[in-house]
Amino acid sequence: MAPAAASGGSTLPRGFAVFATFPDLLFIFEFDAAYHCVAALFYLSASVLEALATIGMQEGYTYKQYHENISAVVFSYVATLLYVVHAVFSLIRWKSS
């Protein structure tokens, strides 16, 4: 594997180099890709709760409101899937650095 300077890419800061500049300091929130995994977990829990709320809709709601909730559930699962994919790629990036 070629060094980063030779390949033209940049590497993630390591050790105390994280504290060198403000942008590098922001990487602390991505260590062990924990932020993305936690965000994916929160999105999944919100999606499940939205699906349960939609299933529980019976009386007092119009047909339009029910369909709006169905579309909200679908898009929340799409957002969850995208966060999970981002978390996986963050873990891969973390492991390769």
C-alpha positions in Angstrom: 0.0 0.0 0.0 1.5 3.4 -1.0 1.8 6.2 1.5 -0.9 8.9 1.4 1.5 11.5 0.0 2.5 9.3 -2.9 -1.1 8.4 -3.7 -2.5 11.9 -3.4 -5.1 10.9 -0.8 -5.4 12.1 2.8 -5.4 10.0 5.9 -7.3 10.3 9.1 -5.4 11.9 12.0 -4.1 9.5 14.6 -3.2 9.8 18.3 -2.8 13.4 19.6 -2.7 14.8 16.0 -6.5 14.8 16.3 -6.2 17.9 18.6 -4.0 19.8 16.1 -6.7 21.7 14.2 -10.4 22.4 14.6 -11.5 20.2 11.6 -9.4 17.3 12.9 -11.0 17.8 16.3 -14.4 17.1 14.8 -13.2 13.6 13.9 -13.4 12.7 17.6 -17.2 12.3 17.1 -16.5 9.7 14.3 -14.1 7.5 16.2 -15.1 3.8 16.0 -17.8 5.2 13.6 -19.9 5.3 16.8 -21.9 8.4 15.7 -23.1 6.7 12.5 -24.1 3.5 14.3 -26.0 5.4 17.0 -27.7 7.5 14.4 -28.7 4.4 12.5 -30.1 2.9 15.7 -32.1 6.0 16.4 -33.5 6.1 12.9 -34.5 2.5 13.1 -36.3 3.0 16.4 -38.1 6.0 15.0 -39.1 4.0 11.9 -40.4 1.2 14.0 -42.5 3.5 16.2 -43.9 5.3 13.1 -44.9 1.9 11.6 -46.6 0.9 14.9 -48.4 4.2 15.0 -49.6 3.7 11.4 -50.7 0.1 12.1 -52.7 1.4 15.1 -54.5 4.0 13.1 -58.1 2.8 12.9 -60.9 5.2 13.8 -60.8 9.0 13.6 -58.4 9.2 10.7 -59.1 9.8 7.1 -58.0 7.6 4.3 -55.6 10.4 3.2 -54.0 10.6 6.6 -53.4 6.9 6.6 -51.7 7.0 3.3 -49.5 9.9 4.4 -48.4 7.8 7.4 -47.6 4.9 5.1 -45.4 7.1 2.9 -43.8 8.4 6.1 -43.0 4.9 7.2 -41.5 4.0 3.8 -39.3 7.1 3.7 -38.2 6.6 7.2 -37.0 3.1 6.4 -35.2 4.4 3.3 -33.5 7.0 5.5 -32.6 4.2 8.0 -31.2 2.1 5.2 -29.0 5.0 4.0 -27.8 5.6 7.6 -26.9 1.9 8.0 -25.0 1.9 4.7 -23.2 5.0 5.8 -22.3 3.4 9.1 -21.0 0.3 7.3 -18.8 2.4 5.0 -17.6 4.4 8.0 -16.6 1.2 9.8 -14.8 0.0 6.7 -13.0 3.3 6.4 -12.1 3.3 10.1 -10.7 -0.3 9.8 -8.6 0.5 6.8 -7.0 3.6 8.3 
